[in-house]
Amino acid sequence: MRVFQQAPRMRRSVAGLLLVSLFGGGVCAAESSRPSAAGVDALDPTEIRAVAARVADWQLDHPNYDPTDWTNAVFYAGLMAASRVTGDSKYVELITDVGERSGWRPGVRYRHADDHAIAQTYLELFRMNQDPRLVGPFRRAIDRMMIEPANWPKAHQAIDYWWCDALFMSPPALAMLAAVTGDGKYLDFMDRLWREAYELLYDHRERLFHRDLRFREQSDPVFWARGNGWVLAGLARLLEQLPEERPSRNFYERVFRDLSGRIVELQGKDGLWRSNLLGHAPSDPGESSGSALLCFALAWGVHHGALDRKDFLPAVIEAWAALYRNVNDQGRLGWVQKPGAEPGRVSARHSEVYASGAFLLAAEQVLALQPGS
């Protein structure tokens, strides 16, 4: 193995789907008996742990991109989840080696959200070992960002989070930085940046996020599944860090619930979401990276009581079963759109490291919903 160098009303009847257990805190037998691939039960806790290990190990054997790139940063977040799911410490050891070799530095662009993403894992590791080296470089980058004016191209209106992907990459890291340092200024800063992005990119009519300004004025609206997956998954990771008494928490919870409700309305009959949430043809294949992010976020919401169980659990189960079917025997997750900034083509053979990371994040939350896990 090589080391790396990433509730509103539903659109369908719950009774017409898999039944939801309302009393046992988990998934009932009728749900868990649904076959996913070759008759294997994708919801069995043993199989969830096994497929998480297969995906993690396959991706580690197929490295790509720079070690601190956002693509690998998403995978590292997934590896932390895989370590908890499988109980295998090797994943933490591999990420620690990456951090040591990079000097625990985030990406080189100190105010670019993509280059903040890896700090989420550094700060998660800090909570395990309390080594201040894991905090210092990112904290210095954010302190610099806070005192220097934004200098983006005019089209972005000097807003730091001018594309929706940024809402996964940076805000959870800022919330974690505030938590480990005890300094609320990082939450104040994050709140301002998040609100700016919301005002710029949220479409109140469609209840979805535009990827960036290019799509806001189009007569034929285009909403990217992975882009909205970044937002919803980023909100889940942010809410996990945000203090309960934080005044802005109500805003984030409201956006999380509203977006989750809209996303479930747009889920395909096969359990996946299409790359273009609104404009896809019925024959378009589902896309795995956006679907994995959305599955993770919805499962997190159900697990943590942010989403109504009977309304959202069926969508989680369908999404997980479909994602499971997209993993081959070796652990490669297929049907992934390549890096991009808008909806695009997918193929069965294409995989990406960030999709594997999102799948592992989803695996942890789906496992948490299973009785006896």
Residue pairs with C-beta under 8 A, 6 or more apart in sequence:
1 57
1 60
1 61
2 60
2 61
2 63
3 60
3 63
3 94
3 97
3 98
4 60
4 63
4 67
4 72
4 75
4 94
4 98
5 63
5 66
5 67
6 65
6 69
6 70
6 71
6 72
6 73
6 74
6 75
6 76
6 117
6 352
6 353
6 354
6 356
6 357
7 257
7 260
7 261
7 307
7 308
7 311
7 312
8 258
8 261
8 262
8 265
10 264
10 265
10 311
10 315
11 264
11 265
14 20
14 310
14 311
14 314
17 314
17 317
17 318
18 30
18 31
18 34
18 314
18 317
18 318
19 28
19 30
19 31
20 27
20 28
20 31
20 309
20 310
20 313
20 314
21 27
21 28
21 31
21 371
22 309
22 310
24 371
25 371
26 369
26 370
26 371
26 372
26 373
27 43
27 313
27 317
27 369
27 370
27 371
31 43
31 317
32 41
32 43
32 44
32 370
33 41
34 41
34 42
34 43
34 317
34 321
35 41
36 42
36 321
36 324
36 325
37 324
37 325
37 327
40 47
41 47
42 48
42 51
42 320
42 321
42 324
42 325
43 317
43 320
43 321
43 366
43 370
44 370
45 367
45 370
45 372
45 373
48 85
48 363
48 366
48 367
48 370
48 373
49 85
49 86
49 367
51 324
51 327
51 331
51 363
52 81
52 82
52 85
52 86
52 359
52 360
52 363
52 364
53 82
53 86
53 88
53 331
54 327
54 330
54 331
55 82
55 327
55 331
55 332
55 333
55 356
55 359
55 360
55 363
56 78
56 79
56 82
56 86
56 91
56 331
56 356
56 360
57 331
58 330
58 331
58 332
58 356
59 75
59 331
59 351
59 353
59 356
60 94
62 332
62 351
63 353
64 71
64 72
64 352
64 353
65 71
65 72
65 353
66 72
67 98
67 101
67 102
68 98
68 102
68 105
68 106
68 107
68 115
68 118
69 107
69 114
70 107
70 114
70 115
70 117
70 118
70 169
70 354
71 339
71 352
71 353
71 354
72 98
72 118
72 353
73 117
73 118
73 120
73 121
73 169
74 117
74 168
74 353
74 354
74 357
74 358
75 353
75 354
75 356
75 357
75 360
76 95
76 98
76 118
76 121
76 357
77 117
77 120
77 121
77 124
77 237
77 357
77 361
78 356
78 357
78 358
78 359
78 360
78 361
79 91
79 92
79 94
79 95
79 121
79 357
79 360
80 91
80 92
80 95
80 121
80 124
81 360
81 361
81 363
81 364
82 88
82 91
82 360
82 363
82 364
83 89
83 90
83 91
83 92
84 364
85 360
85 363
85 364
85 367
92 125
92 128
95 121
95 125
96 125
99 121
99 122
99 125
99 134
103 137
104 122
104 133
104 134
104 136
104 137
104 138
105 137
105 138
106 115
106 116
106 117
106 118
106 119
106 122
106 137
106 138
106 141
107 114
107 115
107 116
107 117
107 118
108 115
109 115
110 141
110 142
110 144
110 145
111 141
111 144
111 145
111 148
111 150
111 160
113 160
113 161
113 165
113 166
113 167
113 169
113 170
114 165
114 166
114 169
116 138
116 141
116 142
116 169
116 170
116 173
116 174
117 168
117 169
117 170
117 173
119 138
119 173
119 176
119 177
120 172
120 173
120 176
120 237
122 134
122 135
122 138
123 134
123 135
123 138
123 173
123 176
123 177
123 179
123 180
124 176
125 131
125 134
126 132
126 134
126 135
126 180
127 180
135 177
135 180
135 181
138 173
138 177
139 177
139 181
142 174
142 177
142 186
142 189
145 160
146 185
146 189
149 158
150 158
150 159
150 160
151 158
152 158
152 159
152 160
152 162
155 213
156 162
156 213
157 200
157 213
159 193
159 196
159 197
159 200
160 166
160 193
160 196
161 167
161 170
161 171
161 193
161 194
161 196
161 197
162 197
162 200
162 212
162 213
163 201
163 211
163 212
163 227
163 341
164 197
164 201
164 209
164 210
164 211
164 212
164 224
164 227
164 228
164 230
164 231
165 211
165 226
165 227
165 230
166 197
166 230
167 194
167 197
167 209
167 230
167 231
167 234
167 235
168 230
168 231
168 233
168 234
168 237
168 293
169 230
169 234
170 190
170 193
171 190
171 193
171 194
171 234
171 238
172 234
172 237
172 238
172 240
172 241
174 186
174 187
174 189
174 190
175 186
175 187
175 190
175 238
175 241
175 242
176 241
177 183
177 186
178 184
178 185
178 186
178 187
178 190
178 241
179 241
187 242
187 246
187 248
191 248
194 252
195 251
198 255
200 213
200 216
201 209
201 210
201 211
201 212
201 213
201 216
202 208
202 209
202 210
202 255
203 209
203 210
203 216
203 221
203 223
206 221
206 223
206 262
206 278
207 258
207 259
207 261
207 262
208 223
208 228
208 259
208 262
208 277
209 223
209 227
209 228
209 231
209 259
210 216
210 223
210 227
211 223
211 224
211 227
211 341
211 342
212 341
214 342
215 221
215 222
215 223
215 342
220 279
221 278
222 276
222 278
222 279
222 342
222 343
223 276
223 277
223 278
224 275
224 276
224 277
224 290
224 342
224 343
225 273
225 274
225 275
225 276
225 277
225 287
225 290
225 291
225 294
225 343
226 275
226 287
226 289
226 290
226 293
226 337
227 290
228 259
228 263
228 277
228 290
228 294
229 273
229 289
229 290
229 291
229 292
229 293
229 294
229 297
229 358
230 293
231 259
232 256
232 259
232 260
232 263
232 293
232 294
232 297
232 298
233 293
233 294
233 296
233 297
233 358
233 361
235 252
235 255
235 256
235 259
235 297
236 256
236 296
236 297
236 300
236 301
238 252
239 249
239 252
239 253
239 256
239 304
239 306
240 300
240 304
242 248
242 249
242 252
243 249
253 306
256 297
256 301
256 306
257 301
257 306
257 307
260 297
260 298
260 301
260 307
260 312
263 273
263 294
263 298
264 298
264 311
264 312
264 315
266 273
266 277
266 278
267 273
267 315
267 318
267 319
268 274
268 286
270 286
270 318
270 322
271 286
271 291
271 318
271 319
271 320
271 321
271 322
271 323
272 285
272 286
272 287
272 288
272 291
272 319
272 322
272 323
272 335
273 286
273 287
273 290
273 291
273 294
274 280
274 284
274 285
274 286
274 287
274 343
275 284
275 287
275 290
275 337
275 343
275 344
275 345
275 346
276 284
276 343
279 343
285 335
285 346
285 348
286 322
286 335
286 346
287 335
287 336
287 337
287 346
288 323
288 326
288 333
288 334
288 335
288 336
288 346
288 355
288 359
289 336
289 337
289 352
289 354
289 355
289 358
290 337
291 319
291 322
291 323
292 323
292 333
292 355
292 358
292 359
292 361
292 362
293 358
293 361
293 362
294 319
295 316
295 319
295 320
295 323
295 362
295 366
296 358
296 361
296 362
296 365
298 307
298 312
298 315
298 316
298 319
299 316
299 320
299 362
299 365
299 366
299 368
299 369
300 306
300 365
301 307
301 312
302 309
302 312
302 313
302 316
302 369
303 365
303 368
303 369
313 369
316 366
316 369
319 362
320 362
320 366
323 333
323 359
323 362
326 333
326 334
326 335
327 333
327 334
327 359
328 334
332 351
333 351
333 355
333 356
333 359
334 347
334 348
334 349
334 350
334 351
335 346
335 347
335 348
335 350
336 346
336 350
336 351
336 352
336 355
337 343
337 344
337 345
337 346
337 350
337 352
338 344
338 350
338 352
339 352
339 354
367 373
